[in-house]
Amino acid sequence: MLHSLKAAPGSRKSSKRAGRGNSAGRGTTAGRGTKGQGSRSGSSRNRIFEGGQTPLLQRQPKLGGFKNPNRIEYEVVNLGSLEEVLAAGKYDVASLKENKLVSTGKRVKLLGRGEVKKKFDITVHAASKTAVQAIEKAGGKVTVTT
């Protein structure tokens, strides 16, 4: 039962009793050293005190910088993955999602890493110049929607 539970023997060590005489091993200064800030009663340092080193909070930059609230995040699709996964044809963001090239609900941006030999007619939110050039070179077309 819960009322009869006890700690395993030796798992709970009794604390050292300071200031109980020299024969006890921690008398006189009671382990506080001689004189100085830490030897006085009622003395305690700030928990963020770093021994005189400039504290972490003071070392941090004063201002937090800037985060653009209007930043648009894109999910990236590379030409190489189009070539691997899809057959030539017409595709938009929904069909890219069906073919598991896009997984989140973010806008889609087409980037030019990889080669394209198939003819793609693709509609995305944004595309790099190299991606557009590569698809047009293969006889396809890129439409950018907002």
N, C-alpha and C positions, 0 to 999 in steps of 0.2 A: 504494500500500500504506500501511498505518497508520504504519509507521516513517518514511515519507518526508513525512508531513503537516507543514506549517509554518503559522504564523499569517500572516495577510495583512500586507503591509508597512504600518507606521504604526499597526497596531491595538494593539500592545503598547508602551507608553511606559515608559522606564526611570524608576525612582523617583528623587526628588531626594535627593542625598547631603548630609545635614546635618553641620555641624561639621567641614568639611574646609578651613577657612581662609576669610578674608574675601574673597579674590579669587574664590572659588567662589560668593559671593553668600549663603551661609548659614553663615558662620563666627561667631565670638564667642558669641552666645547661641543660635545654631542655630535661630532661629525660635520660641524658647520665650518670648520677652520677657525683661524684666529682673526678677529676684527673684520672689518669690511661689510659691504652691503648685505651679503647673504647671511652673516652671522647674527644680525639683529632680529629681534622678534617682530612679527608683523611685516617682515620684508617679503616682497614678491615682485618679480619683474613682469612686465607686459608680456603676454604669451607670444607676441610677434617680435620680441626683442632678439636681435641677432648678435649680441656680444659686441656692440659698438660698430659693427659693419652697417653700411647704409641699408635700411630695411627694404624688403622686396617691394612693398607698396610705393616707396619713394623712388625706386629704380625704374618703375614702369613709366611709359610715356604718359604725359598729362592728359592728352586728348585721345579719343578712341578711334580717330580716322573717319572714313566715310563709306557707307554702303548704299549703293544706288537703289532706291525703292522701285525704280522703273526698269530694272534689268530684266531682260528676257532670256530665259534659259531654254536651250534647245537640246533635244536628243539627237545624237549624231548617227547618220547612216553613211557608210563609206561605199564607194563604187565597187570595190572588191567583193563586199558582202552581197550586193545586188547581183553581181555576175554569178556568184556561187549558188545563191538560193533561188532566184527567180528565173523564169523563162522570159523571152522577149515578149513585150506587150505593154498594155496601159495600166498604170498603177497610181493610186493616191494614198494618203496617209492611212485610211481605213484598211486598204488591202495590204499595206506594209505591216500593219498590226496583226492581221490575219496570218501572214506568213512569218510572224515572230521576229521581224527585223526591228520592230519598235515595241517597247513594253510599257512605257509610262504615258501619261496624258499630256506630256510637254509638247511643244512645237517641234517639228522635225526639220533638221538641216542636213543637206546632202553635201558630203565632202569628197574631195578628189583622190583619196588614197586607193590605189588599185587600178586595174584596167577594165575597160568595158569593150566587148566585141558585139554584144547583142543590142538590138534596137529597142530602147525603152522610151515610152512616153510617160513621164512621171510628174506628178503634182505634189509639191512640198511647200513648207512655209518659208524656207530659205535655202540657198545653194551657193557654194563657192564658185568663183570664176573657172577654176580648173575643172570642177565637176561638170559644169555646164558645157565647157569646151569639149571634154571627153565624150559626153553623151551625144552632142551634136555631131562630132566627128564620126561616131558609130552609126549616125543616121537617125538618132532619136531626138526627143524634145523635152525640155524642162520648163514647167510652168510654176511660177512662184506666186503663192497666195498669201494674204496677210491675215 
